[in-house]
């Protein structure tokens, strides 16, 4: 499919969404993006795998990185897209409309049209965001081309209802194991049931009071939850091992190492295995460019409760915020849909800010 970057951001969103790009299958969309941008002289185009980068070289005093991922979670009979109206609100329905191809469409349109923005811009559209961290296209690009991450401020087009959400919570997943002794269930007293031993772990989780933590004026809400439990090998065998899978979302006032230490203290005496850990990102709203962006977009900044790739920019010392159309509660949903007015609001906000005089 050919992407027409002169089309409205609404129609462009539909074009992009109708190119299926479930994680691992982004090549067709990356090819279409690269072809669509090839004719614009004000942009240098760089390809890394299925990540496409376009950047200006205008000699501005400051550079902004604006990024969005082009992959989606798997389909569930929610393509092709369609327009629909619910309670008087017009939506585009379908996989990727919220997470996050509407944001990508806005970015592509502005990349093509803004030939002389007030800051130099590095646009990044990357693959493999919805899968394991080692496959993430933004992480790969940072390893292969760290020079492309030079910037004073970054914006990630994650869905935020077209409002600015600063930073993000960190994320740690652990496995907690209990152990016992196998035996025939007809003679259970001979064994030692590992599943019965997880009761105190569940009690700790059920009684846990998540913190609400203010970081640079934004209040982040934490969460600690069991997200899985497994144990046993057969219906007539007393299990000798049980595992509780726990997810901790922590405010960016803590490092991931401090978050792990908190979990080790909380579950002292149990065997803990760290499955995944990701640093959070502080809001970054004290940066001058962030303040200018907030003024251009309007409204009040909010915290981002989920983890996003703003953390990658924050780790590099680049203040970063989330800003994109779509209700995060509809991300990954079978009825995923984006309100059309949010797409135009996002475009208007970014266009107004980027079109300001050189600074």
C-alpha positions as a printed Julia matrix, in Angstrom:
359×3 Matrix{Float64}:
   0.0     0.0    0.0
   1.08    3.57  -0.72
   0.81    6.13   2.07
  -0.42    9.54   0.95
   1.13   12.04   3.36
  -1.0    14.85   1.87
  -4.15   13.13   3.17
  -5.76   14.21   6.44
  -4.34   12.72   9.61
  -7.66   10.89  10.01
  -7.43    9.19   6.62
  -3.71    8.57   7.09
  -4.42    6.81  10.38
  -6.79    4.47   8.59
  -4.23    3.76   5.85
  -1.56    2.89   8.4
  -3.84    0.74  10.54
  -5.02   -1.26   7.53
  -1.42   -2.33   6.89
  -1.31   -5.19   9.41
   1.89   -4.97  11.45
   1.65   -7.3   14.41
   5.04   -7.45  16.15
   7.43   -9.35  13.9
   5.5    -8.4   10.77
   6.34   -4.7   10.49
   8.3    -4.8    7.22
   5.42   -3.87   4.91
   4.53   -0.81   6.98
   8.17    0.22   7.42
   8.63   -0.06   3.65
   5.55    2.09   3.05
   6.78    4.74   5.48
  10.24    4.81   3.93
   8.78    5.15   0.41
   6.39    7.9    1.48
   9.17   10.01   3.0
  11.74    9.46   0.25
  10.76   12.49  -1.81
  11.11   15.14   0.9
  14.38   17.03   0.52
  14.31   18.53   4.01
  14.57   15.07   5.59
  17.49   12.66   5.88
  16.08    9.11   5.89
  17.8     6.3    7.81
  16.68    2.66   7.99
  17.65    0.2   10.71
  15.82   -3.1   10.37
  12.15   -2.15  10.4
  12.82    1.16  12.12
  12.67    4.3    9.98
  14.26    7.58  11.06
  13.82   10.96   9.41
  15.63   14.07  10.61
  16.09   17.69   9.72
  19.43   19.52   9.56
  18.45   23.17   9.85
  21.17   24.29  12.26
  18.69   25.04  15.04
  20.02   25.56  18.54
  17.93   22.68  19.89
  16.86   19.26  18.69
  13.75   17.31  19.62
  13.24   13.55  19.16
   9.67   12.48  18.37
   9.04    8.74  18.28
   6.33    6.16  17.84
   6.18    2.4   17.43
   4.6     0.86  14.33
   3.81   -2.64  15.65
   0.61   -3.83  17.31
  -0.52   -6.69  19.47
  -2.2    -9.61  17.63
  -5.49   -9.13  15.81
  -8.84  -10.43  16.98
 -11.17   -9.79  14.04
 -10.56   -6.04  14.37
  -9.18   -5.23  10.92
  -9.91   -3.68   8.5
 -10.74   -0.43  10.25
 -14.09    1.29  10.08
 -15.58    4.61  11.11
 -18.37    4.5   13.69
 -20.32    6.91  15.89
 -21.08    6.15  19.54
 -23.12    8.55  21.69
 -22.48   11.33  19.21
 -18.68   10.83  19.14
 -16.99    9.81  15.88
 -14.39    7.06  16.14
 -12.02    5.06  13.99
 -12.33    1.43  15.13
  -9.69   -1.26  14.72
  -6.39   -2.71  15.87
  -3.67   -0.1   16.27
  -5.96    2.93  16.18
  -5.09    3.74  19.8
  -1.78    1.96  20.33
  -0.38    3.8   18.52
  -0.88    4.32  14.82
  -3.0     7.45  15.18
   0.02    9.07  16.84
   2.3     7.75  14.1
   0.0     9.17  11.43
   0.12   12.63  13.01
   3.9    12.43  13.24
   4.31   11.35   9.61
   2.06   14.11   8.33
   3.94   16.78  10.3
   7.34   15.35   9.34
   6.39   15.78   5.69
   4.74   19.2    5.96
   6.93   21.08   8.43
   9.94   21.92   6.3
  11.24   24.61   8.67
  10.24   23.84  12.29
  11.54   26.03  15.08
  13.73   23.19  16.35
  15.55   20.45  14.5
  13.55   17.26  14.71
  14.55   13.61  14.66
  11.48   11.49  13.88
  11.65    7.78  14.8
   9.16    5.04  13.86
  10.28    1.75  15.34
   9.43   -1.94  15.46
   8.92   -4.61  18.14
   7.66   -2.45  20.99
   4.9    -4.85  22.03
   7.22   -7.8   22.69
  10.28   -8.58  24.78
  12.74   -5.82  25.53
  15.64   -7.48  23.71
  13.73   -7.13  20.41
  12.67   -3.5   20.88
  13.56   -1.47  17.79
  14.25    1.7   19.75
  16.69   -0.14  21.98
  18.37   -1.69  18.93
  18.64    1.71  17.28
  20.22    3.16  20.4
  22.86    0.42  20.29
  23.5     0.7   16.55
  23.22    4.47  16.14
  23.58    6.26  19.47
  24.29    9.49  17.58
  20.64    9.6   16.51
  19.6    10.03  20.14
  21.25   13.4   20.57
  18.51   15.77  21.65
  17.27   18.24  24.22
  13.75   16.86  24.62
  11.75   13.83  23.48
   8.09   13.1   22.82
   6.68    9.58  22.57
   3.33    9.23  20.82
   1.78    6.77  23.26
  -1.99    7.22  23.76
  -2.75    9.88  26.35
  -6.12   11.26  25.2
  -4.04   13.98  23.5
  -2.87   15.29  26.85
   0.7    15.38  28.14
   1.68   12.59  30.51
   5.09   12.99  32.1
   7.59   10.2   32.7
   6.38    6.72  33.59
   6.28    4.16  36.36
   8.98    1.52  36.53
   8.21   -2.18  36.26
   9.54   -5.28  38.0
   8.26   -8.85  37.64
   9.36  -11.61  39.98
   8.6   -15.26  40.59
   8.22  -16.4   44.2
   8.57  -20.14  44.83
   7.59  -22.45  47.6
   8.82  -26.03  47.91
   7.53  -29.27  49.38
   7.71  -33.02  48.84
   5.88  -35.1   46.25
   3.66  -37.94  47.32
   0.61  -39.86  46.11
  -2.48  -37.81  46.89
  -4.09  -40.88  48.47
  -1.33  -40.71  51.09
  -0.9   -36.94  51.24
   0.44  -37.03  54.81
   3.63  -38.56  53.43
   4.29  -35.47  51.3
   4.49  -31.74  51.83
   2.16  -29.59  49.7
   3.99  -26.63  48.17
   0.76  -24.99  46.98
  -0.55  -24.8   50.54
   2.52  -22.76  51.45
   1.7   -19.82  49.18
  -1.07  -18.62  51.48
   1.16  -16.12  53.32
   2.39  -14.75  49.97
  -1.18  -14.14  48.85
  -1.98  -12.56  52.22
   0.92  -10.13  51.83
  -0.25   -9.16  48.36
  -3.89   -8.77  49.42
  -2.97   -6.58  52.4
  -0.45   -4.44  50.54
  -1.29   -0.74  50.37
   0.17    0.77  47.16
   1.86    4.12  47.54
   0.87    7.33  45.83
   4.11    9.21  45.29
   4.55   12.8   44.17
   7.47   13.26  41.8
   8.14   16.77  40.49
   4.52   17.77  40.92
   2.91   14.64  39.45
   1.38   11.92  41.64
   2.23    8.39  40.51
   0.15    5.47  41.77
   1.98    2.21  42.39
   0.65   -1.33  42.2
   1.7    -4.75  43.51
  -0.24   -7.73  42.24
  -0.14  -11.46  41.63
  -0.51  -11.92  37.88
  -0.14  -15.69  37.74
   0.22  -18.83  39.83
   1.26  -22.34  38.87
   2.04  -25.61  40.59
   1.41  -29.32  40.46
   2.14  -31.98  37.86
  -0.86  -34.32  38.05
  -4.23  -34.71  39.7
  -3.03  -37.48  41.99
   0.34  -36.06  43.04
   1.03  -33.74  45.97
   2.98  -30.83  44.41
   6.54  -30.24  45.48
   6.78  -26.74  43.96
   4.52  -23.72  43.42
   5.26  -20.37  41.8
   3.49  -17.03  42.22
   4.19  -14.47  39.47
   4.17  -10.94  40.9
   4.2    -7.59  39.09
   5.31   -4.39  40.83
   4.72   -1.0   39.21
   6.75    1.58  41.09
   6.97    5.35  41.02
  10.02    6.91  39.28
  11.25    8.14  42.64
  12.72    4.64  43.02
  15.29    2.87  40.89
  14.59   -0.67  39.75
  17.3    -1.88  42.16
  15.48   -0.17  45.04
  12.21   -1.7   43.86
  13.75   -5.18  43.89
  15.15   -4.57  47.38
  11.65   -3.58  48.53
  10.24   -6.84  47.18
  13.01   -8.9   48.79
  12.23   -7.29  52.14
   8.51   -7.78  51.65
   8.88  -11.49  50.81
  11.81  -12.26  53.08
  12.44  -15.95  53.47
  11.1   -16.93  50.06
  13.07  -17.79  46.95
  12.71  -14.92  44.47
  13.65  -14.89  40.79
  13.71  -11.59  38.89
  11.99  -12.08  35.54
  12.04   -8.51  34.24
  12.91   -5.06  35.47
  12.68   -1.67  33.79
  13.55    1.73  35.13
  10.86    4.38  35.37
  11.29    7.91  34.06
  10.96   11.16  35.96
   8.47   13.63  34.44
  11.04   15.86  32.73
   8.62   18.77  32.81
  11.15   21.16  34.29
  12.96   21.36  30.94
  12.4    24.63  29.08
  11.22   22.86  25.93
   8.8    20.8   28.01
   7.32   23.94  29.52
   6.95   25.49  26.08
   5.31   22.32  24.8
   2.89   22.23  27.73
   1.97   25.86  27.12
   1.33   25.16  23.42
  -0.81   22.09  24.06
  -2.65   23.47  27.07
  -4.14   21.69  30.05
  -2.34   20.13  32.97
   0.26   17.4   32.71
  -0.57   14.02  34.19
   1.55   11.06  35.29
   1.95    7.99  33.05
   1.15    4.95  35.17
   2.31    2.33  32.68
   5.88    1.81  31.48
   6.76    3.37  28.13
   9.88    3.99  26.08
  10.22    7.48  27.54
  12.35    5.61  30.08
  14.94    4.96  27.36
  15.28    8.67  26.7
  15.31    9.5   30.41
  18.17    7.02  30.91
  20.13    8.98  28.29
  19.52   12.23  30.16
  16.86   13.45  27.72
  13.65   14.77  29.35
  10.71   12.95  27.74
   6.92   12.99  27.83
   4.09   10.91  26.37
   1.64   12.64  24.03
  -0.71   11.0   21.57
  -4.36   10.46  20.62
  -6.4     7.63  22.06
  -7.68    6.44  25.41
  -5.05    4.17  27.03
  -7.88    2.02  28.42
  -8.7     1.01  24.83
  -5.13   -0.02  23.98
  -5.0    -3.76  23.13
  -8.79   -4.04  23.54
 -10.84   -6.0   21.01
 -12.96   -2.87  20.49
  -9.9    -0.63  20.2
 -11.01    2.73  18.79
  -9.8     6.32  18.75
 -11.95    9.44  18.87
 -11.37   11.41  15.68
 -11.28   14.75  17.49
  -8.31   13.54  19.53
  -6.3    12.91  16.36
  -6.87   16.48  15.16
  -6.2    17.86  18.65
  -2.86   16.05  18.75
  -1.94   17.28  15.29
  -2.9    20.85  16.18
  -0.89   20.76  19.41
   2.28   19.41  17.85
   1.96   21.64  14.8
   1.51   24.79  16.91
   4.55   24.01  19.03
   6.86   22.92  16.22
   5.86   25.87  14.02
   6.91   28.46  16.58
   9.87   30.66  15.55
  13.36   29.17  15.75
  14.65   28.98  19.33
